[in-house]
Amino acid sequence: MYSFLTTSPWPDYELIDSGNFQKLERFGRYVLSRPEPQAVWDPHLPASEWQRAHATFTREKGANAATERGSWKLKPGMAEQWVISYERPDGLKLRFRLGLSSFKHVGLFPEQDPNWQFIYEQTQKRRAAKPRVLNMFAYTGAATLAARAAGADVTHLDSVKQVNFWARDNMEASNLDGVRWLVEDAFKYVQREVKRGNKYQGLILDPPAYGRGPNGEKWQLEDQLNEMLKLCRELLDPEDHFYVINLYSIGFSALILDNLMDTIYAPFGKQREIGEIYLQDQGLRKLPLGTFCRFAN
């Protein structure tokens, strides 16, 4: 089933406007302006509204558009770190520490809200008393915490040690504990897990277009995704499972992901949901922010 996912109303986050390759967002009480390469249209709101931003990110001249290295211009009173709350009617309650990085990111991808809810709900539905969930390329851990809050035994894997520290801060802010933290190359770790014969009731993948492992291992999405998905198939409990994958690479069509999933996971996700994730601004423009696939039995 092809579908579109977007976040449901959330008091501590909103996409205010988008356009001119920028997006204007509110995280808690702070409004931020950041580059957004897919916002090719004109903004809905006048420039005076964009001047409300407490922090504005400017990319360095000559910087790689994919890495988005640059700097923030802050208004007086703008915090470099702050905490926002996340609560849903299904009982999921989390807190996230946000911060201004030199790569325009703030430590959270709000468009993933529907997947966090899916992970929380599907973890609760597993037949295993304490489902094993593996979250790879896990960043600051929102998906990890959604699974943990539902009672999973979660392994959180990311190749960047500082990011794992950040995820741990989010865990503690959310009054959770018990997550297993790994600073690993995801591809190598999955290979070892397959050899060990381990199985998981939940798999979550959020691979970047490219990246580096802790020992300089190279990750290139188009070169390694096919093999990575084949390996992950061997880790999935055939009788009791859920699965979520997100892809952010611009130009990586949902049709490509659909073909991969149809070829590799045919015995599993017969009722899989696949499509695009977006955020909608106040002008009702839908800002595309990646493709996804998810399924459960």
C-alpha positions in Angstrom: 0.0 0.0 0.0 1.5 3.4 -1.1 0.8 6.1 1.4 1.9 9.5 2.8 2.9 9.9 6.5 3.0 13.2 8.4 3.1 14.2 12.0 -0.1 14.7 14.0 -0.6 18.0 16.0 2.2 18.3 18.6 2.3 21.2 21.0 6.1 21.5 21.1 6.7 21.4 17.3 5.4 23.0 14.2 6.6 23.7 10.7 5.6 27.4 10.4 6.6 28.0 6.8 8.8 26.8 4.0 10.2 28.1 0.7 13.2 29.7 -0.9 15.1 26.5 0.1 14.5 27.2 3.8 12.2 26.1 6.5 10.9 28.0 9.5 10.1 25.7 12.5 9.2 26.0 16.2 10.7 23.7 18.7 9.2 24.4 22.1 9.5 28.2 22.6 12.3 28.7 20.0 11.8 29.4 16.3 14.6 28.3 13.9 15.3 29.0 10.3 17.3 26.3 8.5 18.2 25.4 4.9 15.9 22.9 3.2 16.9 21.9 -0.4 13.5 20.5 -1.3 11.6 23.7 -0.5 11.8 25.1 -4.0 8.6 27.2 -3.8 8.0 30.7 -2.5 7.3 31.2 1.2 3.8 31.6 2.3 4.5 34.1 5.0 6.1 37.6 4.6 9.8 38.1 5.4 8.8 39.9 8.7 7.5 36.5 10.0 10.8 34.8 9.2 12.6 37.5 11.1 10.9 36.0 14.2 13.5 33.3 14.2 15.6 33.1 17.4 18.3 31.2 15.4 19.2 31.2 11.7 21.6 28.7 10.1 23.8 29.8 7.2 25.7 27.3 5.2 29.5 27.9 4.7 30.5 29.1 1.3 31.6 26.2 -0.8 30.3 23.7 1.8 29.0 20.4 0.5 25.2 20.8 0.2 24.8 17.2 1.6 26.7 17.9 4.8 25.3 21.4 5.3 28.2 22.6 7.4 27.8 26.2 8.5 27.0 28.3 11.6 24.1 29.7 13.6 23.3 33.3 14.2 21.6 33.6 17.5 19.3 36.4 18.9 19.8 37.4 22.5 18.2 34.8 24.9 18.4 31.9 22.4 19.7 28.8 24.2 22.2 26.5 22.6 20.5 23.5 24.3 17.0 23.1 25.5 14.4 20.3 26.2 11.0 19.7 24.5 8.2 17.3 25.5 6.5 14.7 23.3 3.2 13.1 24.4 0.7 11.0 22.4 -2.8 9.7 23.3 -1.6 6.2 23.2 0.5 6.8 26.3 3.9 7.4 24.7 5.7 10.2 26.6 9.3 11.3 25.8 11.5 14.3 26.3 14.3 15.3 23.9 17.3 17.5 24.5 17.9 19.7 21.4 21.0 21.6 20.4 22.4 23.6 17.6 24.9 21.6 15.6 27.4 22.8 12.9 25.5 20.7 10.4 22.1 22.5 10.8 20.6 19.6 12.7 19.1 20.0 16.2 19.0 16.4 17.3 15.5 15.4 16.2 13.6 14.7 13.0 10.0 15.6 13.9 8.5 14.1 10.7 9.3 10.7 12.2 6.5 11.1 14.7 4.2 8.6 12.9 6.9 6.0 12.9 7.6 6.5 16.6 3.9 5.8 17.2 4.1 2.7 15.0 7.1 1.4 16.8 5.5 2.0 20.2 2.3 0.2 19.2 3.9 -2.7 17.4 6.3 -3.4 20.2 3.4 -3.8 22.6 1.7 -6.2 20.1 4.7 -8.7 20.0 4.1 -12.1 21.4 7.5 -12.2 23.0 7.4 -11.1 26.6 10.3 -8.7 26.1 10.7 -8.1 22.3 14.3 -7.7 21.1 14.6 -4.6 18.9 17.6 -3.4 17.0 17.8 0.2 15.9 20.6 0.9 13.4 22.0 4.3 12.3 20.0 5.3 15.4 21.1 8.9 15.9 19.8 10.5 19.1 17.4 7.7 19.8 13.8 8.8 19.4 12.8 5.4 17.8 15.0 3.6 20.4 13.0 5.3 23.2 9.7 4.6 21.6 10.5 0.9 21.6 12.0 1.0 25.1 8.9 2.8 26.5 6.8 -0.1 25.2 8.9 -2.6 27.1 11.4 -3.8 24.4 15.0 -5.0 25.0 16.6 -2.4 22.7 20.0 -2.3 21.1 20.9 1.2 19.9 23.6 1.3 17.3 25.3 4.4 15.8 28.9 4.9 14.6 29.3 8.3 16.4 30.1 8.1 20.1 28.9 11.7 20.8 25.5 10.9 19.2 25.1 7.9 21.5 25.8 10.2 24.5 23.1 12.5 23.2 20.7 9.6 22.9 21.5 8.6 26.5 20.6 12.1 27.7 17.3 11.7 26.0 16.7 8.4 27.7 17.4 9.9 31.1 15.3 12.9 30.4 12.4 10.5 29.5 12.8 8.6 32.8 13.8 5.4 30.9 16.8 3.1 31.3 18.2 -0.3 30.2 19.1 0.5 26.5 22.2 -1.3 25.1 24.4 1.3 23.5 26.8 0.3 20.7 29.3 2.4 18.8 29.7 0.2 15.7 29.7 -0.1 12.0 26.2 -1.2 11.2 27.1 -3.4 8.2 29.8 -5.3 10.1 27.6 -5.7 13.2 24.7 -7.2 11.2 27.1 -9.6 9.5 28.3 -10.8 12.9 24.7 -11.1 14.2 23.7 -13.2 11.2 26.6 -15.6 11.9 25.6 -15.8 15.5 22.1 -16.8 14.5 20.5 -14.0 16.5 16.9 -12.9 15.8 14.9 -9.7 16.6 11.2 -9.0 16.8 11.8 -5.4 15.7 14.2 -3.9 13.2 14.6 -0.2 12.6 16.9 1.2 10.0 17.6 4.9 9.2 20.6 4.8 6.9 22.2 8.0 5.5 23.2 8.5 1.9 26.8 8.1 3.0 28.7 7.9 6.2 31.7 6.5 8.1 32.0 3.8 10.7 34.0 4.3 14.0 37.1 2.9 12.3 36.7 4.7 9.0 34.5 2.1 7.4 32.7 3.6 4.4 28.9 3.5 4.0 27.4 4.3 0.6 23.6 3.9 0.4 23.3 2.9 -3.3 26.2 0.5 -3.1 25.4 -1.3 0.2 21.6 -1.0 0.8 20.7 -4.2 -1.2 23.1 -6.4 0.7 22.3 -4.7 4.0 18.6 -5.5 3.6 19.4 -9.1 2.7 21.4 -9.5 5.9 18.6 -7.9 8.0 16.1 -10.4 6.6 18.1 -13.1 8.3 17.8 -11.3 11.6 14.0 -10.9 11.5 12.0 -13.3 13.6 9.7 -14.9 11.0 6.9 -15.6 13.4 6.8 -12.3 15.4 8.1 -9.1 14.0 7.8 -5.5 12.9 10.1 -3.5 10.6 10.7 0.1 9.8 13.1 1.7 7.3 13.6 5.3 6.4 15.6 6.8 3.5 16.5 10.5 3.3 18.6 10.5 0.2 17.2 13.1 -2.3 16.2 11.4 -5.5 16.0 7.9 -3.9 12.5 7.0 -5.1 10.0 5.1 -3.0 9.7 2.8 -6.1 13.4 1.8 -5.6 12.6 0.9 -2.0 9.4 -0.9 -3.1 11.4 -3.1 -5.6 14.0 -3.9 -2.9 11.4 -4.9 -0.4 9.4 -6.9 -2.9 12.4 -8.9 -3.9 14.0 -9.4 -0.4 11.1 -9.4 2.0 8.3 -11.1 0.0 7.8 -13.9 2.7 7.4 -11.2 5.3 5.7 -7.8 4.6 2.8 -8.9 2.4 0.8 -6.0 3.9 3.6 -3.6 3.9 3.1 0.2 3.9 5.4 2.2 1.7 5.6 5.8 0.6 6.7 9.3 1.5 7.1 11.2 4.7 6.3 14.9 4.8 5.6 17.9 7.0 2.9 20.4 6.3 3.4 24.1 6.9 0.8 26.8 7.7 0.4 27.5 4.0 -0.6 23.8 3.5 2.5 23.0 1.4 3.7 19.5 1.9 7.5 19.4 2.4 8.8 16.0 1.4 11.4 14.6 3.8 12.1 11.0 2.7 10.7 7.6 1.9 9.7 4.8 4.2 8.6 1.2 4.4 7.1 -0.5 7.4 5.3 -3.8 8.1 4.3 -6.1 10.9 2.8 -9.5 11.4 
